[in-house]
Amino acid sequence: MAINSVGNPPQDDPGLRGLPVPMSAAFAHAFIAAEHDTRHNRVVHVSKDGKILRQFHVDYPLDLDLLPNGHLLLSSNLAVIELDADFQEVWRYGIEKLALFSCQKLADGHVLSGATSRCRISLIDRSGSVVRFMPFPYAGDYLPQYDMFRLIRALPDGNLLVACYHDRKLAEFNWDGRIEWEASLEGPPYMPIRLPDGNTLVSLGPTGLIVEIDPAG
């Protein structure tokens, strides 16, 4: 389950039972979470007092990008979907084979995503056309391909920060596929965030760890 604010889930929703309970019934912030377990497969908007305000069911939600206009971009097994503030679908880009592990809407309106079945990172326009892509470097005989990478974030200089899941490292690629920076990790990375000071925050998937890495790695 991916959550965009720190806090313990409430117990009043059956889908969140069995998780740690805070001493107070309130959170510091409302939050949106992607529950990609087989019992739920949904995105939920939870209020500060622990009530589910909205939910959207989708097969294996993986990444969330909250947009300035209040819309929400999400990636899932077979689609990147944009929801309005009421969690109504307003745009969709679909593929035939899993999975679209990442989504980020850029300033020019294009959507950055990574299709693991094709092992490539793409920019997609509003018509659903791929306007640019980078084949992700990997050993051709390695299976399953969906373990190659997880989430991707575009950086201000145009490079791509990629969680290289199989190789247990973070890597910064340019669009020609050349690695500009990399750092080895003690576990498979999932979500990378480049911080304003140049450090990188990354979650290490199954280990449950979040680590901060400086530019020296």
N, C-alpha and C positions, 0 to 999 in steps of 0.2 A: 504494500500500500504506500503510495507516494503522497506526502502532505506538504503544502507550501507554507505552513507556519509550524513553529515548534509547540508541542503540547500533547497531552494525553487525550485519546478519543473518549467521547462520552459513552455512558453505559445505557442511555435510554433508547438507543437504536439497536435492534437485534443483530444487525450486521457488524457491529463494533464490540459486541460482548466478548469478554475474556481477555481484553486488553487492559493495561494499567488504568486505574481510576484516579483522577486528581482529588486532593482534599477538598478543593472548591469545585462547585458545579460550573464555574465560568472559566473561559479561556481569555487570554490577553487579546486575541484577535479572532475574527471569523476566518475560516480557511476553506480551501477547495482541495479535495483528495481524489486520487485515482486509485480505486480498489480493483486491482487486476488479479484477484483470486477467483477460482471457479465458482464460488458460492454467490458472488455479487456481480462482477464485471460491470462496474458503473463508475461514474464521476459524481461526487456529492459536494454540495455547498453547505457547510455547517456553520451555524451562527455562534456568537460568543458564548451563549448560554447552552450550547450543545444540541440544538435542534437542527434537523436536516431541513433546509429551506428549499432546495431543488436537487433533483438527481436526473442523470441521463445514462441510460443503459447502452453499453457498447461492448463488443467482444475484445477483452483484454486491453483496457486503456493503459498507456505506457508513459506518455509525456504530456505536460500541460504548459501552456504559455498564456498568461493573463494579459490581454491587450489593453492599450490605453483607453479605448472606447467602451470598455466593460465587457467586450466579447471574450470568449475563451477558445483557444486553439488547442486541440488534443490529437494525439496520435494513438493508433490502435493496431490490432493485427493486420487489418486490410484497408484502413482508411485514415486519412488526416481530415478532421472535421472541425469546422468553426461553428460555435454556438453563440447566440445572442445572450443578453443579460438575463433572459428568462429561460435559458437552456434550450432554446429552440434552434434546430439546425438551419444554418444559412448558407453553408458551403461545404463541399466534400470533394476530396481527391481519393480515388480508390485504386487498389492493385489486386492481382489475382492470387499471389502467393505471399505468405507472411514473411516478414512483419515490417511495419513502419515504426521503428523504434524511437523516432525523435521528430519534433516539430518546433519551428521557431519562425514567427512572422517578422520579416525585415522591414526597414524603413521605406523601401520602394514598393512594398506590397507583396513581394514574392515570398513564398514559403520555403524554408530550408527543411529538408527531411532526408532520412537515410533509409533506403530499402535494403534490408539484409538479404533477401532472397536473390537480389541482383548484385549484391555487394557494391552498391554505389550510393553516393551522396548527391542529391539533386536540389536545384532551385525550380520551383513550380509556380507558374503564373495563375491568375484567377480563372483562366479558361481550362486549366488542368494540363497545360502543355509544359513539358520539361524544357526550360530555357538554357540550362547549364547543368553539367554533371561531372563528377569526378569518380572514376572507378577506384574502389577502395583496394589497396594492395593487400593481397593475402595469398597463401599457398593454395594452388588450385585443387589439390587433392584433400584439403581439409574440410571435413563435414562435422557438424552442421554449420552452414554459413551464417546462421543467425547468431552464432556466438562471436562473430568477428568484432562487432562494436555495439555500443548502446547509444547514449545520448550525445548530441552534437550541438555546439553553439558557435555561431559566427562571431568573430572578433571585430573590433573597430577598424583594423587594418585590412579586413577582407579575408584573413586566414580562417581556418576551421579548427576549433578545439574539439577533439574526438576522444571519447572514452573507449579505448581499445580493449575490449573485454577479454578476448582470448589471450592477448599478449601481456595482460596485466600492466598496462602503462597508459599514460596520457600522451597524446601526440598532437602537435599543432601542424596542420598541413596547409600548403597553398593549393590553389585549384589545379595545379599541374601534378599534384600528388607527391610533391617533395615535402619531406619532414623538415620544419623550421625549428622545432623544439620538441623535446620528449622527456618524460620522467617515469622511471620504473616505480611500481607500487607493490604493496604487500598483499594485495587482493585484487579481484576483478573490479574495475571501475564502472560506475553506472552514470552518475550525474556530475558533470564538471561545470564550475562557475569561475570565470576569471574576475578577480576582485579589482577595485580601482587602484590598489597599490602594486598590482602586477603579480601578486600571489594567486594561486588557484586552489579553490575549495572543491573537494570531490568526495562523493560517497562511494564506499567500497562494497556495494551490493550485499552478498550473503554474509559478509563478516560483520555487518552492522556498524562499521566504523565510518566516521567522517574525518578527513585529514586535510590540512592546509599545507601546500607546497610552495616554496619560494622559487624564483626563476632559475636558481642553480639546481633545482631538482631535489 
